[in-house]
Amino acid sequence: MKLSNYSKVFKALSNEQRLKIFLMLYEQYTKGSRDGASFEIKEACCPVEKAFTKICGCVKLSRSTISHHFKELQNAGLIICERQGQVFKCRVNEETIKSIKEFLG
């Protein structure tokens, strides 16, 4: 990974709310499936199926602000999000996480 990419990652995580959102996703990643399959945020705060709805309830931000934060996390390469019908599924980008661990290691 290029140094400029690391800069994007750390810049994306420098926002407290965005860091909180990423940590929620990462927590589910470490607890749940690591087989590369996408997953929904489960039991993070409430039993609702959409990731945005759950995140909104947890961090008390508007949907547009959450959308912006997800976009920034995607642009930094930290998460991969896909819309499947009406469900928005996200997963942690394992390659980026491995690169960050190597960089800091």
Backbone as XML, in Angstrom:
<?xml version="1.0"?>
<chain id="A" units="angstrom">
  <residue number="1" name="MET">
    <atom name="N" x="0.852" y="-1.173" z="0.000"/>
    <atom name="CA" x="0.000" y="0.000" z="0.000"/>
    <atom name="C" x="0.897" y="1.236" z="0.000"/>
  </residue>
  <residue number="2" name="LYS">
    <atom name="N" x="0.526" y="2.216" z="-0.763"/>
    <atom name="CA" x="1.292" y="3.456" z="-0.841"/>
    <atom name="C" x="1.089" y="4.298" z="0.417"/>
  </residue>
  <residue number="3" name="LEU">
    <atom name="N" x="2.071" y="5.134" z="0.676"/>
    <atom name="CA" x="1.998" y="6.022" z="1.835"/>
    <atom name="C" x="0.770" y="6.929" z="1.754"/>
  </residue>
  <residue number="4" name="SER">
    <atom name="N" x="0.424" y="7.377" z="0.556"/>
    <atom name="CA" x="-0.755" y="8.238" z="0.396"/>
    <atom name="C" x="-2.040" y="7.499" z="0.777"/>
  </residue>
  <residue number="5" name="ASN">
    <atom name="N" x="-2.076" y="6.192" z="0.559"/>
    <atom name="CA" x="-3.256" y="5.410" z="0.950"/>
    <atom name="C" x="-3.374" y="5.307" z="2.463"/>
  </residue>
  <residue number="6" name="TYR">
    <atom name="N" x="-2.230" y="5.156" z="3.135"/>
    <atom name="CA" x="-2.253" y="5.139" z="4.599"/>
    <atom name="C" x="-2.748" y="6.479" z="5.127"/>
  </residue>
  <residue number="7" name="SER">
    <atom name="N" x="-2.350" y="7.532" z="4.464"/>
    <atom name="CA" x="-2.802" y="8.864" z="4.865"/>
    <atom name="C" x="-4.324" y="8.968" z="4.772"/>
  </residue>
  <residue number="8" name="LYS">
    <atom name="N" x="-4.914" y="8.419" z="3.707"/>
    <atom name="CA" x="-6.372" y="8.422" z="3.549"/>
    <atom name="C" x="-7.052" y="7.632" z="4.662"/>
  </residue>
  <residue number="9" name="VAL">
    <atom name="N" x="-6.464" y="6.483" z="4.986"/>
    <atom name="CA" x="-7.030" y="5.630" z="6.042"/>
    <atom name="C" x="-7.046" y="6.361" z="7.375"/>
  </residue>
  <residue number="10" name="PHE">
    <atom name="N" x="-5.903" y="6.921" z="7.749"/>
    <atom name="CA" x="-5.819" y="7.579" z="9.052"/>
    <atom name="C" x="-6.629" y="8.868" z="9.088"/>
  </residue>
  <residue number="11" name="LYS">
    <atom name="N" x="-6.735" y="9.544" z="7.952"/>
    <atom name="CA" x="-7.572" y="10.745" z="7.887"/>
    <atom name="C" x="-9.040" y="10.365" z="8.077"/>
  </residue>
  <residue number="12" name="ALA">
    <atom name="N" x="-9.457" y="9.274" z="7.436"/>
    <atom name="CA" x="-10.848" y="8.821" z="7.580"/>
    <atom name="C" x="-11.153" y="8.458" z="9.028"/>
  </residue>
  <residue number="13" name="LEU">
    <atom name="N" x="-10.203" y="7.868" z="9.713"/>
    <atom name="CA" x="-10.410" y="7.448" z="11.099"/>
    <atom name="C" x="-10.189" y="8.560" z="12.112"/>
  </residue>
  <residue number="14" name="SER">
    <atom name="N" x="-9.762" y="9.724" z="11.639"/>
    <atom name="CA" x="-9.506" y="10.831" z="12.572"/>
    <atom name="C" x="-10.789" y="11.505" z="13.050"/>
  </residue>
  <residue number="15" name="ASN">
    <atom name="N" x="-11.899" y="11.233" z="12.378"/>
    <atom name="CA" x="-13.193" y="11.760" z="12.805"/>
    <atom name="C" x="-13.773" y="10.814" z="13.850"/>
  </residue>
  <residue number="16" name="GLU">
    <atom name="N" x="-14.136" y="11.334" z="15.010"/>
    <atom name="CA" x="-14.587" y="10.493" z="16.119"/>
    <atom name="C" x="-15.819" y="9.651" z="15.769"/>
  </residue>
  <residue number="17" name="GLN">
    <atom name="N" x="-16.805" y="10.250" z="15.108"/>
    <atom name="CA" x="-18.014" y="9.502" z="14.756"/>
    <atom name="C" x="-17.718" y="8.424" z="13.717"/>
  </residue>
  <residue number="18" name="ARG">
    <atom name="N" x="-16.864" y="8.764" z="12.756"/>
    <atom name="CA" x="-16.492" y="7.794" z="11.727"/>
    <atom name="C" x="-15.698" y="6.642" z="12.346"/>
  </residue>
  <residue number="19" name="LEU">
    <atom name="N" x="-14.835" y="6.957" z="13.288"/>
    <atom name="CA" x="-14.080" y="5.923" z="13.999"/>
    <atom name="C" x="-15.035" y="5.002" z="14.751"/>
  </residue>
  <residue number="20" name="LYS">
    <atom name="N" x="-16.034" y="5.583" z="15.393"/>
    <atom name="CA" x="-17.019" y="4.788" z="16.127"/>
    <atom name="C" x="-17.775" y="3.849" z="15.180"/>
  </residue>
  <residue number="21" name="ILE">
    <atom name="N" x="-18.162" y="4.360" z="14.025"/>
    <atom name="CA" x="-18.861" y="3.537" z="13.025"/>
    <atom name="C" x="-17.960" y="2.400" z="12.562"/>
  </residue>
  <residue number="22" name="PHE">
    <atom name="N" x="-16.713" y="2.725" z="12.252"/>
    <atom name="CA" x="-15.789" y="1.690" z="11.793"/>
    <atom name="C" x="-15.566" y="0.639" z="12.880"/>
  </residue>
  <residue number="23" name="LEU">
    <atom name="N" x="-15.422" y="1.069" z="14.111"/>
    <atom name="CA" x="-15.203" y="0.115" z="15.199"/>
    <atom name="C" x="-16.393" y="-0.818" z="15.379"/>
  </residue>
  <residue number="24" name="MET">
    <atom name="N" x="-17.601" y="-0.309" z="15.161"/>
    <atom name="CA" x="-18.787" y="-1.164" z="15.230"/>
    <atom name="C" x="-18.721" y="-2.234" z="14.139"/>
  </residue>
  <residue number="25" name="LEU">
    <atom name="N" x="-18.354" y="-1.818" z="12.934"/>
    <atom name="CA" x="-18.232" y="-2.775" z="11.838"/>
    <atom name="C" x="-17.100" y="-3.766" z="12.098"/>
  </residue>
  <residue number="26" name="TYR">
    <atom name="N" x="-15.979" y="-3.258" z="12.578"/>
    <atom name="CA" x="-14.821" y="-4.107" z="12.843"/>
    <atom name="C" x="-15.117" y="-5.111" z="13.958"/>
  </residue>
  <residue number="27" name="GLU">
    <atom name="N" x="-15.846" y="-4.671" z="14.959"/>
    <atom name="CA" x="-16.220" y="-5.575" z="16.051"/>
    <atom name="C" x="-17.044" y="-6.737" z="15.516"/>
  </residue>
  <residue number="28" name="GLN">
    <atom name="N" x="-17.972" y="-6.449" z="14.626"/>
    <atom name="CA" x="-18.774" y="-7.516" z="14.040"/>
    <atom name="C" x="-17.910" y="-8.416" z="13.160"/>
  </residue>
  <residue number="29" name="TYR">
    <atom name="N" x="-16.942" y="-7.829" z="12.494"/>
    <atom name="CA" x="-16.014" y="-8.594" z="11.653"/>
    <atom name="C" x="-15.207" y="-9.566" z="12.505"/>
  </residue>
  <residue number="30" name="THR">
    <atom name="N" x="-14.706" y="-9.110" z="13.631"/>
    <atom name="CA" x="-13.878" y="-9.972" z="14.464"/>
    <atom name="C" x="-14.707" y="-11.028" z="15.191"/>
  </residue>
  <residue number="31" name="LYS">
    <atom name="N" x="-15.971" y="-10.735" z="15.455"/>
    <atom name="CA" x="-16.848" y="-11.704" z="16.119"/>
    <atom name="C" x="-17.465" y="-12.664" z="15.128"/>
  </residue>
  <residue number="32" name="GLY">
    <atom name="N" x="-17.709" y="-12.154" z="13.919"/>
    <atom name="CA" x="-18.485" y="-12.918" z="12.961"/>
    <atom name="C" x="-17.656" y="-13.578" z="11.887"/>
  </residue>
  <residue number="33" name="SER">
    <atom name="N" x="-18.208" y="-13.565" z="10.724"/>
    <atom name="CA" x="-17.632" y="-14.253" z="9.578"/>
    <atom name="C" x="-16.378" y="-13.552" z="9.081"/>
  </residue>
  <residue number="34" name="ARG">
    <atom name="N" x="-15.316" y="-14.317" z="8.890"/>
    <atom name="CA" x="-14.094" y="-13.787" z="8.279"/>
    <atom name="C" x="-13.837" y="-14.482" z="6.957"/>
  </residue>
  <residue number="35" name="ASP">
    <atom name="N" x="-14.848" y="-15.084" z="6.380"/>
    <atom name="CA" x="-14.649" y="-15.839" z="5.150"/>
    <atom name="C" x="-14.789" y="-14.970" z="3.905"/>
  </residue>
  <residue number="36" name="GLY">
    <atom name="N" x="-14.843" y="-13.662" z="4.071"/>
    <atom name="CA" x="-14.950" y="-12.764" z="2.936"/>
    <atom name="C" x="-16.390" y="-12.459" z="2.552"/>
  </residue>
  <residue number="37" name="ALA">
    <atom name="N" x="-17.336" y="-13.184" z="3.119"/>
    <atom name="CA" x="-18.738" y="-12.927" z="2.811"/>
    <atom name="C" x="-19.172" y="-11.637" z="3.483"/>
  </residue>
  <residue number="38" name="SER">
    <atom name="N" x="-20.056" y="-10.926" z="2.821"/>
    <atom name="CA" x="-20.545" y="-9.696" z="3.427"/>
    <atom name="C" x="-21.502" y="-10.052" z="4.559"/>
  </residue>
  <residue number="39" name="PHE">
    <atom name="N" x="-21.704" y="-9.122" z="5.450"/>
    <atom name="CA" x="-22.586" y="-9.361" z="6.576"/>
    <atom name="C" x="-23.284" y="-8.075" z="6.941"/>
  </residue>
  <residue number="40" name="GLU">
    <atom name="N" x="-24.394" y="-8.214" z="7.603"/>
    <atom name="CA" x="-25.097" y="-7.058" z="8.129"/>
    <atom name="C" x="-24.611" y="-6.831" z="9.547"/>
  </residue>
  <residue number="41" name="ILE">
    <atom name="N" x="-24.787" y="-5.625" z="10.027"/>
    <atom name="CA" x="-24.440" y="-5.351" z="11.410"/>
    <atom name="C" x="-25.506" y="-6.031" z="12.255"/>
  </residue>
  <residue number="42" name="LYS">
    <atom name="N" x="-25.130" y="-7.019" z="13.024"/>
    <atom name="CA" x="-26.092" y="-7.776" z="13.816"/>
    <atom name="C" x="-25.895" y="-7.497" z="15.282"/>
  </residue>
  <residue number="43" name="GLU">
    <atom name="N" x="-26.990" y="-7.219" z="15.949"/>
    <atom name="CA" x="-27.002" y="-7.032" z="17.390"/>
    <atom name="C" x="-26.078" y="-5.928" z="17.869"/>
  </residue>
  <residue number="44" name="ALA">
    <atom name="N" x="-25.740" y="-4.996" z="16.995"/>
    <atom name="CA" x="-24.874" y="-3.898" z="17.423"/>
    <atom name="C" x="-25.614" y="-3.014" z="18.412"/>
  </residue>
  <residue number="45" name="CYS">
    <atom name="N" x="-26.858" y="-2.700" z="18.131"/>
    <atom name="CA" x="-27.646" y="-1.851" z="19.026"/>
    <atom name="C" x="-29.100" y="-2.285" z="19.080"/>
  </residue>
  <residue number="46" name="CYS">
    <atom name="N" x="-29.624" y="-2.675" z="17.950"/>
    <atom name="CA" x="-31.047" y="-2.993" z="17.893"/>
    <atom name="C" x="-31.282" y="-4.011" z="16.789"/>
  </residue>
  <residue number="47" name="PRO">
    <atom name="N" x="-32.388" y="-4.752" z="16.851"/>
    <atom name="CA" x="-32.642" y="-5.807" z="15.876"/>
    <atom name="C" x="-33.279" y="-5.299" z="14.580"/>
  </residue>
  <residue number="48" name="VAL">
    <atom name="N" x="-32.653" y="-4.360" z="13.922"/>
    <atom name="CA" x="-33.157" y="-3.837" z="12.657"/>
    <atom name="C" x="-32.238" y="-4.339" z="11.565"/>
  </residue>
  <residue number="49" name="GLU">
    <atom name="N" x="-32.757" y="-4.579" z="10.364"/>
    <atom name="CA" x="-31.952" y="-5.233" z="9.349"/>
    <atom name="C" x="-31.021" y="-4.320" z="8.583"/>
  </residue>
  <residue number="50" name="LYS">
    <atom name="N" x="-31.293" y="-3.047" z="8.493"/>
    <atom name="CA" x="-30.458" y="-2.178" z="7.672"/>
    <atom name="C" x="-29.312" y="-1.586" z="8.476"/>
  </residue>
  <residue number="51" name="ALA">
    <atom name="N" x="-28.127" y="-1.628" z="7.909"/>
    <atom name="CA" x="-26.935" y="-1.125" z="8.595"/>
    <atom name="C" x="-27.091" y="0.343" z="8.958"/>
  </residue>
  <residue number="52" name="PHE">
    <atom name="N" x="-27.581" y="1.165" z="8.034"/>
    <atom name="CA" x="-27.739" y="2.592" z="8.321"/>
    <atom name="C" x="-28.665" y="2.814" z="9.501"/>
  </residue>
  <residue number="53" name="THR">
    <atom name="N" x="-29.759" y="2.084" z="9.533"/>
    <atom name="CA" x="-30.724" y="2.247" z="10.616"/>
    <atom name="C" x="-30.078" y="1.919" z="11.950"/>
  </residue>
  <residue number="54" name="LYS">
    <atom name="N" x="-29.311" y="0.854" z="11.996"/>
    <atom name="CA" x="-28.643" y="0.469" z="13.234"/>
    <atom name="C" x="-27.603" y="1.501" z="13.635"/>
  </residue>
  <residue number="55" name="ILE">
    <atom name="N" x="-26.808" y="1.921" z="12.692"/>
    <atom name="CA" x="-25.769" y="2.905" z="12.990"/>
    <atom name="C" x="-26.410" y="4.212" z="13.444"/>
  </residue>
  <residue number="56" name="CYS">
    <atom name="N" x="-27.464" y="4.649" z="12.750"/>
    <atom name="CA" x="-28.148" y="5.892" z="13.133"/>
    <atom name="C" x="-28.621" y="5.828" z="14.575"/>
  </residue>
  <residue number="57" name="GLY">
    <atom name="N" x="-29.160" y="4.696" z="14.974"/>
    <atom name="CA" x="-29.633" y="4.538" z="16.339"/>
    <atom name="C" x="-28.507" y="4.515" z="17.359"/>
  </residue>
  <residue number="58" name="CYS">
    <atom name="N" x="-27.345" y="4.084" z="16.941"/>
    <atom name="CA" x="-26.213" y="3.964" z="17.865"/>
    <atom name="C" x="-25.464" y="5.275" z="18.041"/>
  </residue>
  <residue number="59" name="VAL">
    <atom name="N" x="-25.284" y="6.014" z="16.962"/>
    <atom name="CA" x="-24.457" y="7.217" z="17.052"/>
    <atom name="C" x="-25.267" y="8.501" z="16.987"/>
  </residue>
  <residue number="60" name="LYS">
    <atom name="N" x="-26.573" y="8.387" z="16.874"/>
    <atom name="CA" x="-27.469" y="9.549" z="16.912"/>
    <atom name="C" x="-27.119" y="10.600" z="15.855"/>
  </residue>
  <residue number="61" name="LEU">
    <atom name="N" x="-26.927" y="10.137" z="14.623"/>
    <atom name="CA" x="-26.666" y="11.032" z="13.502"/>
    <atom name="C" x="-27.733" y="10.812" z="12.440"/>
  </residue>
  <residue number="62" name="SER">
    <atom name="N" x="-27.895" y="11.783" z="11.577"/>
    <atom name="CA" x="-28.884" y="11.661" z="10.502"/>
    <atom name="C" x="-28.402" y="10.645" z="9.462"/>
  </residue>
  <residue number="63" name="ARG">
    <atom name="N" x="-29.338" y="10.159" z="8.672"/>
    <atom name="CA" x="-28.998" y="9.200" z="7.624"/>
    <atom name="C" x="-28.017" y="9.800" z="6.618"/>
  </residue>
  <residue number="64" name="SER">
    <atom name="N" x="-28.179" y="11.075" z="6.313"/>
    <atom name="CA" x="-27.269" y="11.692" z="5.344"/>
    <atom name="C" x="-25.844" y="11.789" z="5.906"/>
  </residue>
  <residue number="65" name="THR">
    <atom name="N" x="-25.723" y="12.054" z="7.192"/>
    <atom name="CA" x="-24.405" y="12.117" z="7.817"/>
    <atom name="C" x="-23.779" y="10.731" z="7.874"/>
  </residue>
  <residue number="66" name="ILE">
    <atom name="N" x="-24.585" y="9.727" z="8.214"/>
    <atom name="CA" x="-24.101" y="8.342" z="8.231"/>
    <atom name="C" x="-23.645" y="7.950" z="6.828"/>
  </residue>
  <residue number="67" name="SER">
    <atom name="N" x="-24.430" y="8.301" z="5.840"/>
    <atom name="CA" x="-24.080" y="7.994" z="4.454"/>
    <atom name="C" x="-22.736" y="8.614" z="4.088"/>
  </residue>
  <residue number="68" name="HIS">
    <atom name="N" x="-22.531" y="9.847" z="4.499"/>
    <atom name="CA" x="-21.269" y="10.529" z="4.242"/>
    <atom name="C" x="-20.101" y="9.783" z="4.909"/>
  </residue>
  <residue number="69" name="HIS">
    <atom name="N" x="-20.291" y="9.363" z="6.148"/>
    <atom name="CA" x="-19.236" y="8.657" z="6.866"/>
    <atom name="C" x="-18.925" y="7.310" z="6.212"/>
  </residue>
  <residue number="70" name="PHE">
    <atom name="N" x="-19.973" y="6.579" z="5.787"/>
    <atom name="CA" x="-19.752" y="5.318" z="5.099"/>
    <atom name="C" x="-18.976" y="5.548" z="3.808"/>
  </residue>
  <residue number="71" name="LYS">
    <atom name="N" x="-19.313" y="6.599" z="3.095"/>
    <atom name="CA" x="-18.627" y="6.932" z="1.843"/>
    <atom name="C" x="-17.149" y="7.221" z="2.101"/>
  </residue>
  <residue number="72" name="GLU">
    <atom name="N" x="-16.872" y="7.969" z="3.157"/>
    <atom name="CA" x="-15.475" y="8.273" z="3.503"/>
    <atom name="C" x="-14.709" y="7.003" z="3.879"/>
  </residue>
  <residue number="73" name="LEU">
    <atom name="N" x="-15.341" y="6.108" z="4.619"/>
    <atom name="CA" x="-14.699" y="4.847" z="4.980"/>
    <atom name="C" x="-14.457" y="3.980" z="3.745"/>
  </residue>
  <residue number="74" name="GLN">
    <atom name="N" x="-15.401" y="4.014" z="2.814"/>
    <atom name="CA" x="-15.237" y="3.295" z="1.552"/>
    <atom name="C" x="-14.098" y="3.897" z="0.733"/>
  </residue>
  <residue number="75" name="ASN">
    <atom name="N" x="-14.080" y="5.208" z="0.604"/>
    <atom name="CA" x="-13.043" y="5.888" z="-0.174"/>
    <atom name="C" x="-11.651" y="5.625" z="0.382"/>
  </residue>
  <residue number="76" name="ALA">
    <atom name="N" x="-11.562" y="5.431" z="1.682"/>
    <atom name="CA" x="-10.275" y="5.138" z="2.317"/>
    <atom name="C" x="-9.904" y="3.663" z="2.168"/>
  </residue>
  <residue number="77" name="GLY">
    <atom name="N" x="-10.844" y="2.862" z="1.697"/>
    <atom name="CA" x="-10.587" y="1.441" z="1.514"/>
    <atom name="C" x="-10.765" y="0.609" z="2.763"/>
  </residue>
  <residue number="78" name="LEU">
    <atom name="N" x="-11.375" y="1.184" z="3.789"/>
    <atom name="CA" x="-11.550" y="0.468" z="5.052"/>
    <atom name="C" x="-12.727" y="-0.504" z="5.026"/>
  </residue>
  <residue number="79" name="ILE">
    <atom name="N" x="-13.765" y="-0.160" z="4.286"/>
    <atom name="CA" x="-14.943" y="-1.018" z="4.203"/>
    <atom name="C" x="-15.367" y="-1.167" z="2.749"/>
  </residue>
  <residue number="80" name="ILE">
    <atom name="N" x="-16.125" y="-2.215" z="2.511"/>
    <atom name="CA" x="-16.735" y="-2.453" z="1.213"/>
    <atom name="C" x="-18.227" y="-2.574" z="1.467"/>
  </residue>
  <residue number="81" name="CYS">
    <atom name="N" x="-19.015" y="-1.748" z="0.798"/>
    <atom name="CA" x="-20.465" y="-1.767" z="0.990"/>
    <atom name="C" x="-21.152" y="-2.081" z="-0.324"/>
  </residue>
  <residue number="82" name="GLU">
    <atom name="N" x="-22.196" y="-2.876" z="-0.221"/>
    <atom name="CA" x="-22.992" y="-3.245" z="-1.391"/>
    <atom name="C" x="-24.464" y="-3.203" z="-1.021"/>
  </residue>
  <residue number="83" name="ARG">
    <atom name="N" x="-25.241" y="-2.720" z="-1.945"/>
    <atom name="CA" x="-26.689" y="-2.737" z="-1.754"/>
    <atom name="C" x="-27.221" y="-4.013" z="-2.383"/>
  </residue>
  <residue number="84" name="GLN">
    <atom name="N" x="-27.942" y="-4.785" z="-1.594"/>
    <atom name="CA" x="-28.583" y="-5.998" z="-2.085"/>
    <atom name="C" x="-30.074" y="-5.845" z="-1.839"/>
  </residue>
  <residue number="85" name="GLY">
    <atom name="N" x="-30.774" y="-5.411" z="-2.876"/>
    <atom name="CA" x="-32.184" y="-5.085" z="-2.724"/>
    <atom name="C" x="-32.313" y="-3.846" z="-1.869"/>
  </residue>
  <residue number="86" name="GLN">
    <atom name="N" x="-33.060" y="-3.942" z="-0.791"/>
    <atom name="CA" x="-33.205" y="-2.811" z="0.109"/>
    <atom name="C" x="-32.261" y="-2.878" z="1.293"/>
  </residue>
  <residue number="87" name="VAL">
    <atom name="N" x="-31.449" y="-3.925" z="1.344"/>
    <atom name="CA" x="-30.518" y="-4.093" z="2.451"/>
    <atom name="C" x="-29.134" y="-3.629" z="2.014"/>
  </residue>
  <residue number="88" name="PHE">
    <atom name="N" x="-28.513" y="-2.816" z="2.834"/>
    <atom name="CA" x="-27.177" y="-2.295" z="2.582"/>
    <atom name="C" x="-26.219" y="-3.114" z="3.421"/>
  </residue>
  <residue number="89" name="LYS">
    <atom name="N" x="-25.395" y="-3.935" z="2.769"/>
    <atom name="CA" x="-24.484" y="-4.817" z="3.500"/>
    <atom name="C" x="-23.069" y="-4.277" z="3.410"/>
  </residue>
  <residue number="90" name="CYS">
    <atom name="N" x="-22.368" y="-4.366" z="4.509"/>
    <atom name="CA" x="-20.998" y="-3.863" z="4.583"/>
    <atom name="C" x="-20.094" y="-4.939" z="5.139"/>
  </residue>
  <residue number="91" name="ARG">
    <atom name="N" x="-18.835" y="-4.839" z="4.744"/>
    <atom name="CA" x="-17.830" y="-5.721" z="5.318"/>
    <atom name="C" x="-16.526" y="-4.955" z="5.413"/>
  </residue>
  <residue number="92" name="VAL">
    <atom name="N" x="-15.729" y="-5.361" z="6.343"/>
    <atom name="CA" x="-14.418" y="-4.761" z="6.528"/>
    <atom name="C" x="-13.532" y="-5.252" z="5.391"/>
  </residue>
  <residue number="93" name="ASN">
    <atom name="N" x="-12.724" y="-4.359" z="4.845"/>
    <atom name="CA" x="-11.791" y="-4.722" z="3.790"/>
    <atom name="C" x="-10.569" y="-5.371" z="4.434"/>
  </residue>
  <residue number="94" name="GLU">
    <atom name="N" x="-10.511" y="-6.693" z="4.347"/>
    <atom name="CA" x="-9.453" y="-7.448" z="5.020"/>
    <atom name="C" x="-8.062" y="-7.069" z="4.533"/>
  </residue>
  <residue number="95" name="GLU">
    <atom name="N" x="-7.917" y="-6.791" z="3.263"/>
    <atom name="CA" x="-6.611" y="-6.433" z="2.711"/>
    <atom name="C" x="-6.085" y="-5.142" z="3.338"/>
  </residue>
  <residue number="96" name="THR">
    <atom name="N" x="-6.958" y="-4.173" z="3.497"/>
    <atom name="CA" x="-6.549" y="-2.909" z="4.113"/>
    <atom name="C" x="-6.157" y="-3.121" z="5.567"/>
  </residue>
  <residue number="97" name="ILE">
    <atom name="N" x="-6.924" y="-3.913" z="6.286"/>
    <atom name="CA" x="-6.615" y="-4.189" z="7.697"/>
    <atom name="C" x="-5.257" y="-4.878" z="7.812"/>
  </residue>
  <residue number="98" name="LYS">
    <atom name="N" x="-4.996" y="-5.848" z="6.957"/>
    <atom name="CA" x="-3.697" y="-6.530" z="6.979"/>
    <atom name="C" x="-2.567" y="-5.556" z="6.691"/>
  </residue>
  <residue number="99" name="SER">
    <atom name="N" x="-2.763" y="-4.679" z="5.716"/>
    <atom name="CA" x="-1.734" y="-3.687" z="5.367"/>
    <atom name="C" x="-1.455" y="-2.741" z="6.525"/>
  </residue>
  <residue number="100" name="ILE">
    <atom name="N" x="-2.516" y="-2.320" z="7.205"/>
    <atom name="CA" x="-2.349" y="-1.413" z="8.336"/>
    <atom name="C" x="-1.572" y="-2.111" z="9.452"/>
  </residue>
  <residue number="101" name="LYS">
    <atom name="N" x="-1.917" y="-3.365" z="9.733"/>
    <atom name="CA" x="-1.204" y="-4.117" z="10.775"/>
    <atom name="C" x="0.270" y="-4.265" z="10.432"/>
  </residue>
  <residue number="102" name="GLU">
    <atom name="N" x="0.574" y="-4.534" z="9.175"/>
    <atom name="CA" x="1.977" y="-4.639" z="8.755"/>
    <atom name="C" x="2.681" y="-3.301" z="8.885"/>
  </residue>
  <residue number="103" name="PHE">
    <atom name="N" x="1.990" y="-2.235" z="8.506"/>
    <atom name="CA" x="2.558" y="-0.893" z="8.562"/>
    <atom name="C" x="2.906" y="-0.492" z="9.993"/>
  </residue>
  <residue number="104" name="LEU">
    <atom name="N" x="1.991" y="-0.823" z="10.920"/>
    <atom name="CA" x="2.187" y="-0.455" z="12.322"/>
    <atom name="C" x="3.050" y="-1.466" z="13.077"/>
  </residue>
  <residue number="105" name="GLY">
    <atom name="N" x="3.128" y="-2.699" z="12.526"/>
    <atom name="CA" x="3.818" y="-3.780" z="13.211"/>
    <atom name="C" x="5.262" y="-3.594" z="13.313"/>
  </residue>
</chain>
